[in-house]
Amino acid sequence: MKNPRLIAVGVGPGDPELLTLKGARLLREADVVVTPIGDRSDSSVAHSIIAGFVDAGRQQLLTHVYPMKKNPAEMEDAWQASAAEVAALVRAGKMVVFVTLGDPFLYSTFLYLYRILLDQYPDVAVEVVPGISSINAAAAAADLPLGLASDRIAILPATFEEDKLRQTLLDFDTVVLMKVHRVFDRVRNLLKEIGGERRAVYVKRIGLAGEAVFQNLDEVKTEDLDYLSLVIVARGKRD
Ligand SMILES: C[S@@+](CC[C@H](N)C(=O)[O-])C[C@H]1O[C@@H](n2cnc3c(N)ncnc32)[C@H](O)[C@@H]1O
């Protein structure tokens, strides 16, 4: 007898081989698999990662639309509808897997759902299965270690205020800038302005069609910018 609950499964950044064994098993065992889709380019990515692990003939495969708006209030209705359906399925005895790109606890869509479930449906059991984040996969693809010994590592959305971004780049040994595509030029200019010996790498669509690693930010053109991209900045030159 399965234990009814919601399980957030991190499916990794793109390559299905980076899905954990536990994640793959739970995807196969689930009664219902929910994939959030947005109006962004990552919409179909989670589908493609899990396609080989689910079976539409045996399992209920749902998509929940999570629109991406600047104003969170405009997204609240979609999150509430998603939470209500998930809660109803779990209360009906189903084991529900909610798929998230990378890791569920790192800037993930799942966190909206998680907050509502904790607040409004406390009887619904929730489990989180970690996934390999885009940060880990990008560091490996770029051949750029994130930290050693007492190195300090910062992770932040690149859309952060410029002064704080500058200070973070000065304070930390390694800085990971997520969601960089819209502010890429600002980041590139800021790095030039700060100067010093730093290695900055732009990584896009890791594990997916169109994957690319730019070891020199000056070579990145506008058409190379993608929502699924990040920049890693590390102190020191390339060995
Ligand atoms: C909403 S966050 C999701 C992060 C995800 N939960 C994780 O653990 O990687 C989306 C951001 O993650 C990064 N990202 C996710 N997948 C990526 C990929 N395959 N390649 C490069 N960056 C990726 C990008 O910075 C993107 O803007």
The ligand as an SDF file (V2000), in Angstrom:
LIG
                    3D

 27 29  0  0  0  0  0  0  0  0999 V2000
   13.5970   29.1510  -11.6110 C   0  0  0  0  0  0  0  0  0  0  0  0
   15.3340   28.8460  -11.5280 S   0  0  0  0  0  0  0  0  0  0  0  0
   15.3450   27.1100  -11.2840 C   0  0  0  0  0  0  0  0  0  0  0  0
   16.6220   26.5850  -10.6500 C   0  0  0  0  0  0  0  0  0  0  0  0
   16.5710   25.0840  -10.4430 C   0  0  0  0  0  0  0  0  0  0  0  0
   15.6250   24.7250   -9.3860 N   0  0  0  0  0  0  0  0  0  0  0  0
   17.9420   24.4640  -10.1340 C   0  0  0  0  0  0  0  0  0  0  0  0
   18.0850   23.7890   -9.0940 O   0  0  0  0  0  0  0  0  0  0  0  0
   18.8330   24.6030  -10.9470 O   0  0  0  0  0  0  0  0  0  0  0  0
   15.7450   29.0240  -13.2000 C   0  0  0  0  0  0  0  0  0  0  0  0
   17.2010   29.4110  -13.3910 C   0  0  0  0  0  0  0  0  0  0  0  0
   18.0260   28.2750  -13.1590 O   0  0  0  0  0  0  0  0  0  0  0  0
   19.1000   28.2580  -14.0730 C   0  0  0  0  0  0  0  0  0  0  0  0
   18.9820   27.0360  -14.8930 N   0  0  0  0  0  0  0  0  0  0  0  0
   18.0590   26.0590  -14.7550 C   0  0  0  0  0  0  0  0  0  0  0  0
   18.2850   25.0570  -15.6210 N   0  0  0  0  0  0  0  0  0  0  0  0
   19.3890   25.4030  -16.3270 C   0  0  0  0  0  0  0  0  0  0  0  0
   20.1260   24.7710  -17.3850 C   0  0  0  0  0  0  0  0  0  0  0  0
   19.7490   23.5840  -17.8900 N   0  0  0  0  0  0  0  0  0  0  0  0
   21.2270   25.4090  -17.8560 N   0  0  0  0  0  0  0  0  0  0  0  0
   21.6310   26.5930  -17.3470 C   0  0  0  0  0  0  0  0  0  0  0  0
   20.9550   27.2500  -16.3680 N   0  0  0  0  0  0  0  0  0  0  0  0
   19.8560   26.6570  -15.8640 C   0  0  0  0  0  0  0  0  0  0  0  0
   18.9980   29.5460  -14.8910 C   0  0  0  0  0  0  0  0  0  0  0  0
   19.7720   30.5570  -14.2540 O   0  0  0  0  0  0  0  0  0  0  0  0
   17.5180   29.8660  -14.7960 C   0  0  0  0  0  0  0  0  0  0  0  0
   17.2600   31.2340  -15.0210 O   0  0  0  0  0  0  0  0  0  0  0  0
  1  2  1  0
  2  3  1  0
  2 10  1  0
  3  4  1  0
  4  5  1  0
  5  6  1  0
  5  7  1  0
  7  8  2  0
  7  9  1  0
 10 11  1  0
 11 12  1  0
 11 26  1  0
 12 13  1  0
 13 14  1  0
 13 24  1  0
 14 15  1  0
 14 23  1  0
 15 16  2  0
 16 17  1  0
 17 18  1  0
 17 23  2  0
 18 19  1  0
 18 20  2  0
 20 21  1  0
 21 22  2  0
 22 23  1  0
 24 25  1  0
 24 26  1  0
 26 27  1  0
M  CHG  2   2   1   9  -1
M  END
$$$$
